């Protein structure tokens, strides 16, 4: 029986130093029935030519050239032309293990899940280690799947990002990444989880997330980062409308905690720092009022912390630093 075609979508922008490493890792996959879609998102460097050079040498590679639409626009362009029964996204400065697609597909095949997901590791370009986890499968459904978006920071990141997963193509019939926004995965992954109903997590590190690309948009704090809050607000409305009310306390806590975290990232070198700080304090107060029913279910210590922050952020910050130093 012929294995299904799998489409790997690679948004490409300003990564001429890293692109070959990424594409070579995809061409080295033990799973062979692939199409690799390189979406040149108006990259002003040598990336367009590198893409074309690869396409001339390898018939499984297809290139899209488009005016710059951002990461979401590049992913959406790839989704629109993909012919595979399954889709994967790989960022163009990252790279994957040789068995990345095979392991992820085998997990879907063995469990009947619509999404498979692996662990990833932060890298500086080194080869991914062979001993990378147990390989065990864990299946998450419904509320237990959505709850993973609110686990510890490492676990929540595994679950929310777009690029360590293999998706059944039909999940994207009505879902696309929001263009013109950052934090696009925060605004989209929960919708895919709801559509998929269940996910299989593979306890293997199969994806290398490269950390030396200093142009990363997430390294700089600005007003645009508040789009993360907007994505969480949308998620809360979705939870309320679709019966995930058990997750509302965790969702509001994440939203309120982020207001405080973002506040302290508004240092003097951040543009509009004073205005951003005021907006974040106002947002926190509004979230407390809007989600009062659910915030009341949080520990008293957490709720008292929010009130202290509203009264005097400086004292809150000092107490938080002392608690962190004390472990």
C-alpha positions as a Python dict, from the first residue, in 0.01 Angstrom:
ca = {
    (1, 'X'): (0, 0, 0),
    (2, 'X'): (141, 340, -100),
    (3, 'X'): (212, 574, 189),
    (4, 'X'): (12, 899, 173),
    (5, 'X'): (163, 1218, 39),
    (6, 'X'): (273, 1455, 315),
    (7, 'X'): (323, 1826, 249),
    (8, 'X'): (587, 2017, 445),
    (9, 'X'): (536, 2393, 434),
    (10, 'X'): (842, 2614, 493),
    (11, 'X'): (794, 2993, 518),
    (12, 'X'): (1114, 3160, 395),
    (13, 'X'): (1226, 3513, 486),
    (14, 'X'): (1577, 3650, 552),
    (15, 'X'): (1733, 3314, 636),
    (16, 'X'): (1997, 3271, 364),
    (17, 'X'): (2253, 3148, 619),
    (18, 'X'): (2022, 2876, 753),
    (19, 'X'): (1792, 2775, 470),
    (20, 'X'): (2010, 2500, 321),
    (21, 'X'): (2044, 2329, 657),
    (22, 'X'): (1667, 2325, 695),
    (23, 'X'): (1592, 2198, 345),
    (24, 'X'): (1867, 1936, 360),
    (25, 'X'): (1713, 1796, 679),
    (26, 'X'): (1380, 1762, 495),
    (27, 'X'): (1534, 1596, 192),
    (28, 'X'): (1705, 1347, 427),
    (29, 'X'): (1372, 1219, 565),
    (30, 'X'): (1335, 842, 580),
    (31, 'X'): (971, 899, 480),
    (32, 'X'): (999, 960, 108),
    (33, 'X'): (650, 1045, -24),
    (34, 'X'): (680, 1418, 41),
    (35, 'X'): (624, 1751, -122),
    (36, 'X'): (829, 2033, 25),
    (37, 'X'): (670, 2375, -33),
    (38, 'X'): (915, 2663, 6),
    (39, 'X'): (720, 2989, 39),
    (40, 'X'): (949, 3281, -42),
    (41, 'X'): (768, 3557, 145),
    (42, 'X'): (929, 3843, -47),
    (43, 'X'): (1270, 3775, 106),
    (44, 'X'): (1516, 4052, 5),
    (45, 'X'): (1830, 3837, 31),
    (46, 'X'): (1947, 3531, -165),
    (47, 'X'): (1668, 3308, -37),
    (48, 'X'): (1457, 3324, -357),
    (49, 'X'): (1751, 3199, -564),
    (50, 'X'): (1838, 2930, -309),
    (51, 'X'): (1478, 2806, -328),
    (52, 'X'): (1490, 2792, -707),
    (53, 'X'): (1823, 2610, -704),
    (54, 'X'): (1676, 2340, -482),
    (55, 'X'): (1366, 2308, -699),
    (56, 'X'): (1583, 2249, -1007),
    (57, 'X'): (1764, 1962, -837),
    (58, 'X'): (1473, 1797, -651),
    (59, 'X'): (1131, 1734, -803),
    (60, 'X'): (965, 1706, -460),
    (61, 'X'): (1040, 2074, -394),
    (62, 'X'): (790, 2340, -506),
    (63, 'X'): (849, 2712, -471),
    (64, 'X'): (600, 2994, -419),
    (65, 'X'): (719, 3354, -457),
    (66, 'X'): (493, 3619, -309),
    (67, 'X'): (500, 3973, -174),
    (68, 'X'): (567, 3981, 197),
    (69, 'X'): (260, 3868, 394),
    (70, 'X'): (430, 3760, 715),
    (71, 'X'): (459, 3416, 871),
    (72, 'X'): (84, 3353, 872),
    (73, 'X'): (48, 3460, 510),
    (74, 'X'): (331, 3231, 406),
    (75, 'X'): (182, 2934, 589),
    (76, 'X'): (-161, 3004, 442),
    (77, 'X'): (-17, 3022, 90),
    (78, 'X'): (139, 2680, 144),
    (79, 'X'): (-184, 2534, 282),
    (80, 'X'): (-376, 2661, -19),
    (81, 'X'): (-160, 2470, -271),
    (82, 'X'): (-66, 2165, -62),
    (83, 'X'): (-170, 1832, -214),
    (84, 'X'): (-80, 1608, 78),
    (85, 'X'): (-319, 1417, 302),
    (86, 'X'): (-115, 1550, 595),
    (87, 'X'): (60, 1882, 657),
    (88, 'X'): (364, 1981, 860),
    (89, 'X'): (519, 2324, 914),
    (90, 'X'): (892, 2377, 958),
    (91, 'X'): (1044, 2721, 1013),
    (92, 'X'): (1327, 2790, 771),
    (93, 'X'): (1600, 2849, 1031),
    (94, 'X'): (1512, 2525, 1213),
    (95, 'X'): (1582, 2163, 1122),
    (96, 'X'): (1451, 1816, 1201),
    (97, 'X'): (1575, 1463, 1260),
    (98, 'X'): (1589, 1220, 968),
    (99, 'X'): (1292, 1023, 1105),
    (100, 'X'): (1081, 1326, 1196),
    (101, 'X'): (800, 1266, 947),
    (102, 'X'): (812, 885, 973),
    (103, 'X'): (774, 883, 1351),
    (104, 'X'): (497, 1144, 1344),
    (105, 'X'): (307, 961, 1070),
    (106, 'X'): (347, 623, 1243),
    (107, 'X'): (196, 777, 1559),
    (108, 'X'): (-110, 895, 1368),
    (109, 'X'): (-141, 563, 1188),
    (110, 'X'): (-120, 366, 1515),
    (111, 'X'): (-369, 576, 1711),
    (112, 'X'): (-613, 724, 1460),
    (113, 'X'): (-547, 1074, 1591),
    (114, 'X'): (-575, 1373, 1358),
    (115, 'X'): (-264, 1542, 1501),
    (116, 'X'): (67, 1402, 1620),
    (117, 'X'): (319, 1606, 1812),
    (118, 'X'): (677, 1562, 1931),
    (119, 'X'): (909, 1734, 2173),
    (120, 'X'): (1160, 1988, 2045),
    (121, 'X'): (1492, 2119, 2170),
    (122, 'X'): (1659, 2458, 2149),
    (123, 'X'): (1972, 2434, 1937),
    (124, 'X'): (2260, 2644, 1809),
    (125, 'X'): (2309, 2437, 1496),
    (126, 'X'): (2442, 2113, 1644),
    (127, 'X'): (2318, 1773, 1527),
    (128, 'X'): (2014, 1642, 1712),
    (129, 'X'): (2110, 1367, 1955),
    (130, 'X'): (2008, 1009, 1884),
    (131, 'X'): (1894, 937, 2240),
    (132, 'X'): (1607, 1183, 2245),
    (133, 'X'): (1331, 1044, 2470),
    (134, 'X'): (1137, 725, 2534),
    (135, 'X'): (935, 723, 2212),
    (136, 'X'): (620, 643, 2410),
    (137, 'X'): (281, 765, 2284),
    (138, 'X'): (33, 957, 2499),
    (139, 'X'): (-314, 1046, 2371),
    (140, 'X'): (-498, 1357, 2485),
    (141, 'X'): (-865, 1433, 2413),
    (142, 'X'): (-1110, 1718, 2467),
    (143, 'X'): (-1054, 1906, 2792),
    (144, 'X'): (-737, 1712, 2875),
    (145, 'X'): (-589, 1828, 2543),
    (146, 'X'): (-686, 2192, 2590),
    (147, 'X'): (-550, 2181, 2947),
    (148, 'X'): (-202, 2127, 2805),
    (149, 'X'): (-207, 2487, 2682),
    (150, 'X'): (-194, 2586, 3050),
    (151, 'X'): (73, 2349, 3181),
    (152, 'X'): (422, 2454, 3285),
    (153, 'X'): (599, 2687, 3042),
    (154, 'X'): (792, 2413, 2862),
    (155, 'X'): (492, 2185, 2820),
    (156, 'X'): (259, 2466, 2714),
    (157, 'X'): (510, 2565, 2446),
    (158, 'X'): (526, 2206, 2311),
    (159, 'X'): (151, 2210, 2266),
    (160, 'X'): (84, 2560, 2132),
    (161, 'X'): (348, 2597, 1861),
    (162, 'X'): (255, 2512, 1502),
    (163, 'X'): (579, 2350, 1390),
    (164, 'X'): (635, 2032, 1594),
    (165, 'X'): (319, 1867, 1464),
    (166, 'X'): (178, 1663, 1179),
    (167, 'X'): (-183, 1749, 1092),
    (168, 'X'): (-450, 1572, 892),
    (169, 'X'): (-513, 1803, 596),
    (170, 'X'): (-889, 1834, 644),
    (171, 'X'): (-842, 2017, 975),
    (172, 'X'): (-759, 2324, 767),
    (173, 'X'): (-1077, 2323, 561),
    (174, 'X'): (-1203, 2629, 747),
    (175, 'X'): (-902, 2727, 960),
    (176, 'X'): (-620, 2961, 854),
    (177, 'X'): (-351, 3154, 1042),
    (178, 'X'): (-444, 3519, 1112),
    (179, 'X'): (-247, 3747, 881),
    (180, 'X'): (-98, 4072, 1001),
    (181, 'X'): (-59, 3940, 1355),
    (182, 'X'): (215, 3782, 1560),
    (183, 'X'): (149, 3499, 1808),
    (184, 'X'): (-46, 3333, 1527),
    (185, 'X'): (-18, 2990, 1689),
    (186, 'X'): (-183, 3117, 2010),
    (187, 'X'): (-475, 3229, 1793),
    (188, 'X'): (-504, 2906, 1595),
    (189, 'X'): (-381, 2590, 1768),
    (190, 'X'): (-678, 2561, 2006),
    (191, 'X'): (-913, 2573, 1706),
    (192, 'X'): (-724, 2284, 1547),
    (193, 'X'): (-736, 2091, 1876),
    (194, 'X'): (-1113, 2136, 1893),
    (195, 'X'): (-1150, 2019, 1533),
    (196, 'X'): (-915, 1722, 1579),
    (197, 'X'): (-1075, 1598, 1905),
    (198, 'X'): (-762, 1404, 1999),
    (199, 'X'): (-383, 1432, 1966),
    (200, 'X'): (-101, 1183, 2010),
    (201, 'X'): (212, 1312, 2182),
    (202, 'X'): (536, 1131, 2095),
    (203, 'X'): (798, 1146, 2369),
    (204, 'X'): (1087, 1208, 2130),
    (205, 'X'): (1289, 1519, 2046),
    (206, 'X'): (1257, 1532, 1668),
    (207, 'X'): (1265, 1906, 1600),
    (208, 'X'): (1552, 2151, 1648),
    (209, 'X'): (1450, 2510, 1722),
    (210, 'X'): (1740, 2736, 1627),
    (211, 'X'): (1805, 3018, 1877),
    (212, 'X'): (2079, 3230, 1722),
    (213, 'X'): (1866, 3416, 1468),
    (214, 'X'): (1877, 3758, 1636),
    (215, 'X'): (1609, 3895, 1402),
    (216, 'X'): (1341, 3699, 1583),
    (217, 'X'): (1031, 3912, 1637),
    (218, 'X'): (971, 3755, 1979),
    (219, 'X'): (1300, 3899, 2115),
    (220, 'X'): (1170, 4258, 2109),
    (221, 'X'): (891, 4393, 2328),
    (222, 'X'): (655, 4642, 2165),
    (223, 'X'): (287, 4726, 2146),
    (224, 'X'): (246, 4450, 1888),
    (225, 'X'): (317, 4195, 2160),
    (226, 'X'): (-24, 4281, 2307),
    (227, 'X'): (-169, 4073, 2026),
    (228, 'X'): (-86, 3778, 2252),
    (229, 'X'): (-348, 3910, 2493),
    (230, 'X'): (-599, 3946, 2211),
    (231, 'X'): (-542, 3583, 2113),
    (232, 'X'): (-611, 3476, 2472),
    (233, 'X'): (-929, 3685, 2480),
    (234, 'X'): (-1049, 3511, 2163),
    (235, 'X'): (-970, 3173, 2316),
    (236, 'X'): (-1168, 3254, 2630),
    (237, 'X'): (-1471, 3350, 2422),
    (238, 'X'): (-1436, 3024, 2227),
    (239, 'X'): (-1413, 2821, 2549),
    (240, 'X'): (-1724, 2991, 2685),
    (241, 'X'): (-1920, 2922, 2365),
    (242, 'X'): (-1802, 2562, 2316),
    (243, 'X'): (-1832, 2415, 2663),
    (244, 'X'): (-1472, 2433, 2787),
    (245, 'X'): (-1578, 2626, 3096),
    (246, 'X'): (-1365, 2411, 3326),
    (247, 'X'): (-1061, 2577, 3172),
    (248, 'X'): (-1179, 2933, 3233),
    (249, 'X'): (-995, 2987, 3566),
    (250, 'X'): (-665, 2877, 3408),
    (251, 'X'): (-735, 3088, 3098),
    (252, 'X'): (-802, 3402, 3301),
    (253, 'X'): (-501, 3341, 3523),
    (254, 'X'): (-276, 3316, 3218),
    (255, 'X'): (-424, 3638, 3082),
    (256, 'X'): (-384, 3831, 3409),
    (257, 'X'): (-34, 3697, 3476),
    (258, 'X'): (70, 3806, 3126),
    (259, 'X'): (-43, 4162, 3194),
    (260, 'X'): (195, 4174, 3490),
    (261, 'X'): (481, 4006, 3302),
    (262, 'X'): (443, 4243, 3008),
    (263, 'X'): (429, 4542, 3246),
    (264, 'X'): (774, 4464, 3384),
    (265, 'X'): (912, 4413, 3031),
    (266, 'X'): (819, 4773, 2951),
    (267, 'X'): (1158, 4911, 3050),
    (268, 'X'): (1271, 5265, 2971),
    (269, 'X'): (1412, 5164, 2630),
    (270, 'X'): (1071, 5040, 2511),
    (271, 'X'): (880, 5284, 2292),
    (272, 'X'): (560, 5411, 2457),
    (273, 'X'): (662, 5241, 2782),
    (274, 'X'): (451, 5464, 3008),
    (275, 'X'): (140, 5431, 2789),
    (276, 'X'): (185, 5055, 2762),
    (277, 'X'): (218, 5019, 3139),
    (278, 'X'): (-103, 5213, 3195),
    (279, 'X'): (-285, 5004, 2935),
    (280, 'X'): (-166, 4680, 3092),
    (281, 'X'): (-284, 4789, 3439),
    (282, 'X'): (-620, 4886, 3290),
    (283, 'X'): (-644, 4553, 3106),
    (284, 'X'): (-572, 4357, 3423),
    (285, 'X'): (-849, 4539, 3608),
    (286, 'X'): (-1090, 4479, 3318),
    (287, 'X'): (-1005, 4109, 3304),
    (288, 'X'): (-1064, 4077, 3679),
    (289, 'X'): (-1409, 4229, 3637),
    (290, 'X'): (-1496, 4037, 3324),
    (291, 'X'): (-1381, 3702, 3462),
    (292, 'X'): (-1474, 3757, 3826),
    (293, 'X'): (-1669, 3430, 3844),
    (294, 'X'): (-1365, 3232, 3732),
    (295, 'X'): (-1091, 3432, 3903),
    (296, 'X'): (-1273, 3374, 4233),
    (297, 'X'): (-1179, 3006, 4190),
    (298, 'X'): (-805, 3089, 4187),
    (299, 'X'): (-598, 3066, 4508),
    (300, 'X'): (-642, 3358, 4745),
    (301, 'X'): (-270, 3431, 4723),
    (302, 'X'): (-298, 3480, 4348),
    (303, 'X'): (-597, 3712, 4378),
    (304, 'X'): (-425, 3914, 4650),
    (305, 'X'): (-122, 3945, 4425),
    (306, 'X'): (-333, 4101, 4150),
    (307, 'X'): (-474, 4357, 4395),
    (308, 'X'): (-126, 4442, 4526),
    (309, 'X'): (1, 4490, 4171),
    (310, 'X'): (-286, 4730, 4095),
    (311, 'X'): (-207, 4935, 4407),
    (312, 'X'): (173, 4938, 4376),
    (313, 'X'): (354, 4749, 4099),
    (314, 'X'): (694, 4838, 4249),
    (315, 'X'): (621, 4663, 4580),
    (316, 'X'): (472, 4366, 4393),
    (317, 'X'): (789, 4345, 4183),
    (318, 'X'): (1018, 4350, 4487),
    (319, 'X'): (817, 4079, 4665),
    (320, 'X'): (817, 3865, 4353),
    (321, 'X'): (1194, 3898, 4319),
    (322, 'X'): (1246, 3795, 4682),
    (323, 'X'): (1020, 3492, 4638),
    (324, 'X'): (1209, 3387, 4323),
    (325, 'X'): (1546, 3429, 4497),
    (326, 'X'): (1422, 3218, 4788),
    (327, 'X'): (1325, 2944, 4540),
}
